[in-house]
Amino acid sequence: MKFKTKIAIASDHAGFGLKNRILRYLAEKKVEAVDFGTDGRDSVDYPDYAIEVAESVSKGKIDRGILICGTGIGMSITANKFSGVRAALCHNTATAEASRRHNDANILVLGERVLDEETAVQIVGIWLETDFEAGRHQRRLDKIRAIEKDQQAAGRSSEGC
């Protein structure tokens, strides 16, 4: 595996089993992972774990992250609230590859209840190995960054109203 940076990873209780399987896969491939939890199947709130990973990626502390919950939907919604985060909920290798090649996704989101482990591991492998193509896709990401900047500016200007 050519990917040589740290991966932040977290799950809620519904993604705990798949998170552990992915951690084993990353260790086998010698990819360093930072586990932000959770540590069991006791019910927890997915935003608490998505925030940790998304904030690390948003602030540039870690290049990429992986989030897992039951369906992946809640983790996606939460992670994409952070500036600079491009969290992609992927259900197969085609969406994983496109999320990297076309969208430069920096957080992969998976759903334990909707994926079998073998498929999830394949998705992770493709996602880690695929490079961003840039070119016409960069123009689109620049437009997304402009939206983020506009939203941040609007948030600052509406304070105190």
The 8 nearest C-alpha neighbors of each residue, nearest first, counted from 0:
[[1, 2, 28, 128, 3, 29, 127, 124],
 [0, 2, 3, 128, 127, 30, 28, 4],
 [3, 1, 0, 127, 4, 128, 30, 5],
 [4, 2, 1, 30, 5, 31, 0, 29],
 [5, 3, 2, 6, 31, 30, 62, 61],
 [6, 4, 31, 32, 61, 7, 30, 33],
 [5, 7, 32, 64, 63, 33, 8, 31],
 [8, 6, 64, 33, 32, 52, 34, 65],
 [9, 7, 65, 34, 64, 66, 35, 33],
 [10, 8, 35, 36, 66, 48, 34, 67],
 [11, 9, 67, 14, 68, 66, 15, 37],
 [10, 12, 45, 68, 14, 13, 37, 43],
 [11, 13, 40, 15, 14, 42, 41, 43],
 [14, 12, 69, 68, 11, 15, 111, 40],
 [13, 15, 68, 67, 10, 111, 11, 12],
 [14, 16, 18, 12, 17, 10, 13, 11],
 [17, 15, 19, 18, 14, 20, 13, 111],
 [16, 18, 20, 19, 14, 15, 111, 21],
 [19, 17, 15, 21, 16, 20, 14, 22],
 [18, 20, 22, 16, 17, 21, 23, 15],
 [21, 19, 17, 23, 22, 18, 24, 16],
 [20, 22, 24, 18, 23, 19, 25, 17],
 [21, 23, 19, 25, 24, 20, 18, 26],
 [24, 22, 26, 20, 21, 25, 27, 19],
 [25, 23, 21, 27, 22, 26, 28, 20],
 [24, 26, 30, 28, 22, 27, 23, 29],
 [25, 27, 29, 23, 28, 24, 30, 22],
 [28, 26, 24, 25, 29, 23, 30, 22],
 [27, 29, 25, 26, 30, 0, 24, 23],
 [30, 28, 26, 27, 25, 31, 0, 3],
 [31, 29, 25, 28, 26, 3, 32, 5],
 [32, 30, 5, 29, 6, 4, 33, 26],
 [33, 31, 6, 5, 7, 34, 30, 8],
 [32, 34, 7, 8, 6, 35, 31, 5],
 [35, 33, 8, 36, 9, 7, 32, 37],
 [34, 36, 9, 8, 33, 37, 48, 51],
 [37, 35, 9, 38, 34, 10, 48, 11],
 [36, 38, 11, 10, 39, 9, 12, 35],
 [37, 39, 36, 15, 40, 12, 41, 11],
 [40, 38, 41, 37, 12, 15, 36, 11],
 [39, 41, 12, 42, 15, 13, 38, 11],
 [42, 40, 39, 12, 43, 38, 37, 11],
 [41, 43, 12, 40, 44, 11, 13, 39],
 [44, 42, 11, 12, 45, 41, 37, 47],
 [43, 45, 46, 47, 11, 42, 48, 12],
 [44, 46, 11, 47, 48, 49, 43, 74],
 [47, 45, 49, 48, 44, 50, 77, 74],
 [46, 48, 45, 50, 49, 44, 51, 43],
 [49, 47, 50, 51, 46, 45, 9, 10],
 [48, 50, 46, 52, 51, 74, 47, 78],
 [49, 51, 53, 48, 47, 52, 54, 46],
 [52, 50, 48, 54, 49, 53, 55, 47],
 [51, 53, 55, 49, 54, 50, 7, 64],
 [54, 52, 56, 50, 78, 55, 51, 57],
 [53, 55, 57, 51, 56, 52, 50, 58],
 [56, 54, 60, 52, 58, 53, 57, 61],
 [55, 57, 59, 61, 53, 54, 58, 62],
 [56, 58, 54, 83, 59, 55, 84, 53],
 [59, 57, 55, 56, 60, 54, 61, 83],
 [60, 58, 56, 61, 57, 55, 62, 54],
 [59, 61, 55, 58, 56, 62, 57, 54],
 [62, 60, 56, 59, 55, 63, 5, 7],
 [63, 61, 56, 59, 60, 105, 5, 6],
 [64, 62, 105, 6, 106, 61, 56, 7],
 [63, 65, 7, 106, 6, 8, 52, 107],
 [64, 66, 8, 107, 106, 108, 7, 9],
 [67, 65, 108, 9, 10, 8, 107, 109],
 [68, 66, 10, 109, 14, 110, 108, 71],
 [67, 69, 14, 71, 13, 110, 11, 10],
 [68, 70, 13, 110, 112, 111, 14, 71],
 [69, 71, 110, 72, 68, 112, 113, 111],
 [72, 70, 110, 109, 68, 74, 108, 73],
 [71, 73, 75, 70, 74, 76, 88, 110],
 [74, 72, 76, 75, 71, 77, 45, 68],
 [73, 75, 77, 71, 72, 76, 49, 78],
 [76, 74, 72, 78, 73, 77, 86, 79],
 [75, 77, 73, 79, 74, 78, 72, 80],
 [76, 78, 74, 75, 79, 80, 46, 73],
 [79, 77, 53, 75, 80, 76, 49, 81],
 [78, 80, 81, 76, 77, 84, 86, 75],
 [79, 81, 78, 77, 82, 76, 84, 53],
 [82, 80, 79, 84, 78, 57, 83, 53],
 [83, 81, 84, 57, 147, 80, 79, 144],
 [82, 84, 57, 81, 85, 144, 56, 147],
 [85, 83, 82, 81, 57, 79, 86, 105],
 [84, 86, 104, 105, 106, 79, 87, 83],
 [85, 87, 106, 104, 107, 79, 84, 75],
 [88, 86, 107, 108, 89, 104, 106, 98],
 [87, 89, 108, 109, 71, 107, 75, 86],
 [88, 90, 94, 95, 91, 87, 109, 108],
 [89, 91, 94, 88, 114, 109, 92, 95],
 [92, 90, 93, 94, 89, 122, 95, 118],
 [91, 93, 122, 95, 94, 96, 125, 121],
 [94, 92, 96, 95, 91, 97, 90, 122],
 [93, 95, 97, 89, 96, 92, 91, 98],
 [96, 94, 92, 98, 126, 93, 97, 89],
 [95, 97, 93, 99, 94, 98, 126, 100],
 [98, 96, 100, 94, 99, 101, 95, 93],
 [99, 97, 102, 95, 104, 96, 101, 100],
 [98, 100, 103, 104, 97, 131, 96, 102],
 [99, 101, 131, 97, 132, 130, 98, 96],
 [102, 100, 97, 136, 99, 98, 103, 131],
 [103, 101, 98, 104, 99, 100, 136, 97],
 [102, 104, 99, 131, 101, 100, 98, 105],
 [105, 103, 85, 99, 102, 98, 106, 86],
 [104, 106, 63, 85, 86, 103, 64, 84],
 [107, 105, 86, 64, 65, 63, 104, 85],
 [106, 108, 65, 87, 86, 88, 66, 64],
 [107, 109, 88, 66, 71, 87, 67, 65],
 [110, 108, 67, 71, 88, 89, 66, 111],
 [109, 111, 70, 71, 69, 68, 113, 112],
 [110, 112, 69, 14, 114, 113, 17, 68],
 [113, 111, 69, 110, 70, 114, 13, 14],
 [112, 114, 110, 111, 70, 115, 69, 90],
 [115, 113, 111, 112, 110, 119, 116, 118],
 [114, 116, 118, 117, 119, 113, 111, 112],
 [117, 115, 119, 118, 120, 114, 17, 20],
 [118, 116, 120, 119, 115, 121, 114, 122],
 [117, 119, 121, 120, 116, 115, 122, 114],
 [120, 118, 116, 122, 121, 117, 114, 123],
 [119, 121, 123, 117, 122, 118, 116, 124],
 [122, 120, 118, 124, 119, 123, 125, 117],
 [123, 121, 92, 119, 125, 120, 124, 95],
 [124, 122, 126, 120, 121, 125, 127, 119],
 [123, 125, 121, 127, 122, 126, 128, 120],
 [126, 124, 128, 122, 127, 123, 129, 96],
 [125, 127, 123, 95, 124, 129, 128, 96],
 [126, 128, 124, 125, 129, 123, 2, 130],
 [129, 127, 125, 126, 124, 2, 130, 1],
 [130, 128, 126, 127, 125, 99, 96, 100],
 [129, 131, 100, 99, 132, 128, 103, 127],
 [130, 132, 100, 103, 99, 133, 101, 129],
 [133, 131, 100, 134, 130, 101, 136, 137],
 [132, 134, 137, 136, 131, 135, 101, 100],
 [135, 133, 136, 137, 132, 138, 131, 101],
 [134, 136, 138, 137, 133, 139, 132, 101],
 [135, 137, 133, 139, 134, 138, 101, 140],
 [138, 136, 133, 140, 139, 135, 134, 141],
 [137, 139, 141, 136, 135, 140, 142, 134],
 [140, 138, 142, 136, 141, 137, 143, 135],
 [139, 141, 143, 137, 142, 138, 144, 136],
 [140, 142, 144, 138, 139, 143, 137, 145],
 [141, 143, 145, 139, 140, 144, 146, 138],
 [142, 144, 140, 146, 145, 141, 147, 139],
 [145, 143, 147, 141, 146, 142, 140, 148],
 [146, 144, 142, 148, 143, 147, 149, 141],
 [147, 145, 149, 143, 144, 148, 150, 142],
 [146, 148, 144, 150, 145, 149, 151, 82],
 [147, 149, 151, 145, 150, 146, 152, 144],
 [150, 148, 146, 152, 151, 147, 153, 145],
 [149, 151, 153, 147, 152, 148, 154, 146],
 [150, 152, 148, 154, 153, 149, 147, 155],
 [153, 151, 149, 155, 154, 150, 148, 156],
 [154, 152, 150, 156, 151, 155, 149, 157],
 [155, 153, 151, 157, 152, 156, 150, 158],
 [154, 156, 152, 153, 158, 157, 151, 150],
 [157, 155, 153, 154, 158, 152, 159, 160],
 [156, 158, 154, 155, 160, 153, 159, 152],
 [159, 157, 155, 156, 160, 154, 153, 152],
 [158, 160, 157, 156, 155, 154, 153, 152],
 [159, 158, 157, 156, 155, 154, 153, 152]]
